[in-house]
Structure formats: C-alpha cells, structure tokens
Amino acid sequence: MTASYYESSANPRTAFPCLTENVKADICVIGAGYTGLCAALELREKGFSVVVLEAEKVGFGASGRNGGQIATGYSPGMIETEEIVGREDAKKLWELSEEASQLLKARISRHGIDCGLKEGELYAATKPGHRRWLLDEQELCERHYHYETYRWVDETELGGLLATERYCGALLDTAGGHLHPLNYALGLAAAAHAAGVMIYEETRALAIAHRGAPVITCGGGTVTAQHVVLAGNAYLGDLDKSLAARIIPVSAFMIATEPLGQERANELIRTEACVADTDFNLDYYRISADHRLLYGGRDYAGRGNSEQKDRLRLNMLKTFPQLADVKIDFAWGGKVAVTRRRLPDIGRAGSNVYYAHGYSGQGVPLSSIAGKVLAEAIAGDAGRFDAFARIPHKPFPGGTALRVPLLSLAMFYYRLRDLL
C-alpha cells in the first residue's frame, strides 16, 4: 500500500535512542502509542521515574494511522453497555468517557500540540432502524446521564451538511471532534520527554521475567521496574498470550484523495464535524487541513491491500458518487484491537503488571482516560480503574488460533444484517 497521508503531513519528529544498556525505573511502559504515552505523562506527573519501550517508532501502530475521530461513549452504544455492566457501572463508564474527551483536549491545549483539532462528530444513520436506535441512544444519555451535547439532525438538515443521499438522519455529538492522529502522538511523546520520561524506539520487549521486581528483556538491554504497563494494544503480540486471546487485531484501512480545493471540499461536507455511519462494519470520513477527503473502514475478511484500496474507493463513491473523477493519492492500513463485548479491556495481569487495550474503534479519546486511571491505580487509588476492570471480558473461543475464522463468520452475519 502507498504511504500514509499522516506520515506525509506529520510535524517534525524527535528521534529517540535504542536501548543499549541495563536501566532501572519505577515504571516500564511497553508501547509508545496514545495509551502508553498518556500513562507515562500521568505517572511522571505523580513523581515516578518512567521508561517507555517502543518496538518501532512513536505512533507506529493504530495511534499514528487511525481515523482521528473523537466520540463520547463506547462502540456498542450505552443501551447495550447498560445490559452488559448494569446501570450503576454504565453511569461510571459514561462519566469516564466524557472526561476522556475533555482530558484529551486539555492535554492538547496544555502542551501546545499542533494536531489540527476540530469540533463535532456526526453519527449518520444508513437505514430507518438505525435512526430509531440513535434516537433511543440520545434519549437514554439525556435522561440517565444528563448529557446535553447531543443534537438530532433530521434528513433535511443533514442534506444541507453532507452532499449525499445515503443517510436518513444523524446524531451530532458537539463534544466530539477529530484531529491529525500521528501529530497528536508525536506531541504526547514530546510532552512526555520534556517531563523527564525516557523513551526508547526500535526497542522491542521480548520477555518479562519476575525476579522480585519485573525485568523486561530487550535486544540490547534490560529494564528493571517496580510496575509494568502493557500498552501494545493490537500490536502486543505474544508478550502476554492470555491477554492476546482477549482481543482480535482487526484490519482498518484508509484512503486520502488528491486535494479537492477548498470550494469543492466545502460543497462535499459543509461542516467541520467528522462523520461515521451506523453500520456494524462502519465507514468514517472527514476533510483534512489541505482539503482532501480522508475515508476509512474496517475489514474483517483479511483481504489484500490492493483489494482493500479498491473496496474503500467503491464505498467512497457509494457515499459521494460525484468524486468519480478524483484520484486516490494515499492508501494505508493498520490494526485496531476489538474485544468480544466491544468495550475496552483494562485491568491487571498480575500484582504489578497493568494493561489497557481493546478500545474497539474508540481509542483516540478512551486512551486518554485509560492512561490516567492506570496511573491512579499504580499510585494506590484504583476506584476508577476498577470500573473498567469489572467489565466482564472473555477470551475469544479457541484463543488466538480460532478468533479470526470465528470473527469472519460473525461478520458475514453482520454484513447480511447491514444489507437487509
């Protein structure tokens, strides 16, 4: 696949060294994406010494490749979340998701992160049944959680915002938004480094041994720490096989058109908000700072890169047929971690090993609060951390060997449901 648009438009990045010695720290964070960097920032502010290990470069994984969309809540919606965890814990989780977006924006402002933050996200209904579900979600969130920043956009008003006939209404989350995801990750790394966090790139954690304190072995050295934070998400690999079996790395792909020009871009999308549809295998898109259409989707079938690029272009043309003459300048992909419940999996993997992953498409905002509650728990206050840890997660049947075939069967069902 061609290079990522985000890489081509990224801010200058700091090159961090590879670990070539044995070091000690209070905390070792594995993974320099949003979760690891947010946790490192929070832990450093609490006075801990922190080392971050990244197998590739800062923002290499989903943190540098995603749709950049910020939404309140969780992937299943709050009606289903209440069914899974109960009303009381659902309220706590909702409050944490609200705080997540606020915290993300506050970090951007505090650290002066140049990532093109814009306001608003539209959840667009592709069929009447989805319209009813969105209205029910809005009513529940307003009644149970006193959420006042949702606004219903009917089909007529939506036609004035999006130059497409694909939708029958949308729910606007005015507290949502979107950003340049890689520049956000690079900004978090710069802030963490300035705070005294030691970041090592091209330093893969190979094993964790427990010799009193955990010892993390890498190719060129070791880290001895009092606590470990596993923040590899879909790129965790086999570092902890029991955790790997609780998520499935789902392929997500994006394309970026050639620059449309300001006038044509404004005719296409007459709002600064980003858009995500309500299909289970959803499409999502937004206009970039240089007036391109960035269009994304997930793929559960394991198709090749070239086929995926063509499929996304067809989806784009289904939404915006007037772009048939437009070239695709960039196409790229990566992995996002999805849990069986499509709720984040945050907890302990032993007395001094913590983890957070499985945001199921909501990683941009939720990683910010995950980093904070991980730091709180390590510092001795696990109250908010436990609201996440109580979510009843289970491994995929058959572990890592069968999770992809089983998900493919499930996605065949959901695709039929979306079509019907």
Disulfide bonds with the S-S distance in Angstrom:
none
